[in-house]
Amino acid sequence: MKAVILQPSYIPWRGYFHQIFKADAFIFYDDVQYDKHGWRNRNRIKTHQGTQWLTIPVHARGAPVQHTQIDQVLMDFRQPWNRKHWMTLEQSYSKAPYFKRCIDWLEPLYQNPPPLLADFTISITIEIARQIGIQHTRFLRSSALEASGTKTDRLLHILTHVGADHYISGPSARSYLDENAFARAGITLEYMEYNYPVYEQLYPPYDPQVSILDLIFMTGPDALAYMT
């Protein structure tokens, strides 16, 4: 069984969903430390003013957010960021060929988000995966698996728990994964190669590393073919 373990991210790029597509089990790695300047609460979209960040404001109870587990980080609703994000998407992509087809399933996700960041980003990721045609992948959260150990040992604990014998990882993990430990556990390793075809975008120049939503709004039912 093929498995992927990745931290939950906000409307991630197509490489993230390619890994979901390749996996039988996709585990959101949500009980590790939050990285303040990562992709947990932000991503980029194309706008008429250029590439723009959509960032969810966050906070944590009783500790700096960067010292908090991902699954404990709260979204800050003192400003209506969810309404602002939806309005920005609408303004930027109203002329995209497939934007209107996405409104019925995407807009409700922004109307009443849950308090916790991971609950929101995981739910929107799963919905996007289903909408682009990924139906076979089983989704889990590491926080529900009670994994122990650190680094490679912890990953192996999770993979063994879900019955995986093949692990799909991003290419940057070559620098820190203990490949011998995987071999001893009987789990084969595969590193992703990100080499995707160009598609038309509303606002040149072309940017291949924006949110998956850009691809969906522009290519509609063909979005999955542009990553697989």
C-alpha positions as CSV (number, residue, x, y, z in Angstrom):
1,M,0.0,0.0,0.0
2,K,1.3,3.4,-1.0
3,A,1.3,6.2,1.6
4,V,2.1,9.9,1.8
5,I,2.7,12.0,5.0
6,L,2.5,15.7,4.6
7,Q,1.7,18.7,6.8
8,P,-1.7,20.2,6.1
9,S,-1.4,23.4,4.0
10,Y,-3.8,26.1,2.8
11,I,-5.1,25.6,-0.8
12,P,-1.7,24.0,-1.8
13,W,-0.1,23.7,-5.2
14,R,-0.7,20.9,-7.7
15,G,2.3,18.9,-6.6
16,Y,0.6,18.3,-3.2
17,F,-2.5,16.9,-5.0
18,H,-0.3,14.8,-7.2
19,Q,1.0,13.1,-4.1
20,I,-2.6,12.6,-2.9
21,F,-3.5,11.0,-6.2
22,K,-0.5,8.6,-6.0
23,A,-1.4,7.5,-2.4
24,D,-3.7,4.9,-1.2
25,A,-3.5,6.5,2.3
26,F,-2.7,10.2,2.8
27,I,-1.8,11.2,6.3
28,F,-2.0,14.9,7.3
29,Y,1.0,15.4,9.6
30,D,-0.9,17.7,12.0
31,D,0.7,17.0,15.4
32,V,4.1,18.4,14.7
33,Q,5.3,22.0,15.4
34,Y,3.7,24.8,13.4
35,D,6.2,26.6,11.1
36,K,5.4,30.2,11.2
37,H,6.6,31.1,7.7
38,G,5.6,28.0,5.9
39,W,2.6,27.0,3.9
40,R,0.3,26.0,6.8
41,N,-1.8,29.2,6.6
42,R,-1.0,30.8,3.3
43,N,-0.6,30.3,-0.4
44,R,-0.3,32.4,-3.6
45,I,-2.8,33.1,-6.4
46,K,-2.7,35.0,-9.7
47,T,-4.3,38.5,-9.8
48,H,-4.4,41.4,-12.2
49,Q,-1.8,43.0,-9.9
50,G,0.5,40.1,-10.0
51,T,1.0,37.0,-7.8
52,Q,-0.5,37.7,-4.4
53,W,-0.5,35.9,-1.0
54,L,-3.6,34.8,0.7
55,T,-2.7,34.5,4.4
56,I,-4.9,33.3,7.2
57,P,-4.2,35.2,10.5
58,V,-3.5,32.8,13.3
59,H,-2.9,32.7,17.1
60,A,-2.5,30.1,19.8
61,R,-3.6,29.8,23.4
62,G,-1.0,30.5,26.1
63,A,2.1,30.1,23.9
64,P,3.7,31.7,20.8
65,V,2.1,30.2,17.7
66,Q,5.5,28.9,16.5
67,H,5.8,26.7,19.6
68,T,2.4,25.2,19.1
69,Q,1.4,22.0,17.3
70,I,-0.3,22.5,14.0
71,D,-3.6,20.9,15.1
72,Q,-3.8,23.4,18.0
73,V,-3.4,26.6,16.0
74,L,-6.5,28.8,16.0
75,M,-7.5,31.1,13.1
76,D,-8.0,34.8,14.1
77,F,-11.4,36.1,13.2
78,R,-11.0,39.6,14.5
79,Q,-10.7,40.5,10.9
80,P,-13.0,38.7,8.4
81,W,-10.2,37.1,6.5
82,N,-12.4,34.4,5.1
83,R,-14.7,36.9,3.4
84,K,-11.7,38.9,2.1
85,H,-10.1,35.7,0.7
86,W,-13.3,34.7,-1.1
87,M,-13.8,38.2,-2.5
88,T,-10.2,38.2,-3.8
89,L,-10.7,34.9,-5.5
90,E,-13.9,36.1,-7.0
91,Q,-12.4,39.4,-8.3
92,S,-9.3,37.6,-9.6
93,Y,-10.9,34.6,-11.3
94,S,-14.4,35.7,-12.3
95,K,-13.3,35.6,-15.9
96,A,-11.6,32.2,-15.6
97,P,-13.4,29.6,-17.8
98,Y,-14.5,27.3,-14.9
99,F,-14.7,29.6,-11.9
100,K,-18.5,29.8,-11.9
101,R,-18.7,26.0,-11.8
102,C,-16.7,25.9,-8.6
103,I,-18.8,28.4,-6.6
104,D,-21.4,26.0,-5.3
105,W,-18.8,23.8,-3.6
106,L,-16.0,26.2,-2.8
107,E,-17.8,29.3,-1.5
108,P,-19.6,27.5,1.4
109,L,-16.2,26.4,2.8
110,Y,-15.4,30.1,3.3
111,Q,-18.7,31.1,4.8
112,N,-18.4,29.4,8.2
113,P,-14.9,28.0,8.8
114,P,-14.2,26.0,12.0
115,P,-12.0,27.7,14.7
116,L,-8.9,25.5,14.2
117,L,-6.6,26.1,11.2
118,A,-5.9,22.4,10.5
119,D,-9.6,21.6,10.6
120,F,-10.2,24.2,7.9
121,T,-7.2,23.5,5.7
122,I,-7.7,19.7,5.8
123,S,-11.4,19.9,5.0
124,I,-10.8,22.2,2.0
125,T,-8.0,20.0,0.7
126,I,-10.1,16.9,0.9
127,E,-13.0,18.7,-0.9
128,I,-10.7,19.9,-3.7
129,A,-9.3,16.4,-4.1
130,R,-12.7,14.9,-4.5
131,Q,-13.8,17.7,-6.9
132,I,-10.9,17.1,-9.3
133,G,-11.6,13.3,-9.4
134,I,-9.4,11.8,-6.7
135,Q,-11.8,9.3,-5.1
136,H,-9.6,6.3,-4.1
137,T,-7.4,8.0,-1.5
138,R,-8.1,7.4,2.2
139,F,-7.4,10.4,4.4
140,L,-6.1,10.2,8.0
141,R,-4.6,12.6,10.6
142,S,-1.4,11.7,12.4
143,S,-2.8,13.2,15.6
144,A,-5.3,10.3,15.6
145,L,-2.7,7.6,15.3
146,E,-0.7,8.3,18.5
147,A,2.7,8.0,16.7
148,S,5.9,8.0,18.8
149,G,9.5,8.7,18.1
150,T,11.1,11.5,16.2
151,K,12.0,12.2,12.6
152,T,12.3,8.9,10.5
153,D,11.3,6.7,13.4
154,R,8.0,8.6,13.8
155,L,7.3,8.4,10.1
156,L,7.9,4.6,10.1
157,H,5.6,4.2,13.1
158,I,2.8,5.9,11.2
159,L,3.5,4.0,8.0
160,T,3.5,0.7,9.9
161,H,0.3,1.6,11.7
162,V,-1.6,2.2,8.4
163,G,-0.1,-0.9,6.8
164,A,2.0,0.9,4.2
165,D,4.9,-0.8,2.3
166,H,5.7,2.1,0.0
167,Y,6.3,5.7,1.0
168,I,6.1,8.6,-1.4
169,S,8.0,11.7,-0.4
170,G,9.0,15.1,-1.7
171,P,12.5,15.4,-3.2
172,S,13.9,17.6,-0.5
173,A,13.5,14.7,2.1
174,R,16.5,13.0,0.5
175,S,18.7,15.1,2.8
176,Y,17.2,13.9,6.1
177,L,15.4,10.6,5.6
178,D,17.2,7.5,7.0
179,E,16.9,5.3,3.9
180,N,18.5,2.3,5.7
181,A,15.8,2.5,8.3
182,F,13.1,2.3,5.7
183,A,14.8,-0.7,4.1
184,R,15.0,-2.5,7.5
185,A,11.3,-1.8,8.0
186,G,10.5,-3.3,4.6
187,I,9.1,0.0,3.2
188,T,10.3,1.1,-0.2
189,L,10.9,4.8,-0.9
190,E,9.8,6.9,-3.9
191,Y,10.8,10.6,-4.4
192,M,8.5,12.9,-6.3
193,E,9.6,14.5,-9.5
194,Y,7.7,17.7,-10.3
195,N,7.7,18.3,-14.0
196,Y,4.2,19.6,-15.1
197,P,2.9,20.9,-18.3
198,V,2.2,24.6,-18.8
199,Y,-1.5,25.7,-18.9
200,E,-3.0,29.1,-19.8
201,Q,-3.2,31.6,-16.9
202,L,-5.2,34.8,-16.8
203,Y,-2.3,37.1,-15.8
204,P,1.1,36.5,-17.4
205,P,3.9,35.7,-16.8
206,Y,3.2,32.1,-16.1
207,D,3.8,30.9,-12.5
208,P,3.8,27.1,-12.0
209,Q,3.8,27.3,-8.2
210,V,0.5,29.0,-7.3
211,S,-2.4,27.4,-5.5
212,I,-4.2,24.4,-7.1
213,L,-7.3,26.7,-7.4
214,D,-5.6,28.6,-10.3
215,L,-5.3,25.3,-12.3
216,I,-8.9,24.3,-11.4
217,F,-10.4,27.6,-12.4
218,M,-8.5,27.6,-15.7
219,T,-8.8,23.9,-16.8
220,G,-11.8,22.6,-15.0
221,P,-12.4,18.8,-15.5
222,D,-8.9,18.5,-17.1
223,A,-7.1,19.7,-13.9
224,L,-6.0,16.2,-12.8
225,A,-4.5,15.5,-16.2
226,Y,-2.2,18.5,-15.8
227,M,-0.5,16.9,-12.8
228,T,-0.7,13.1,-13.5
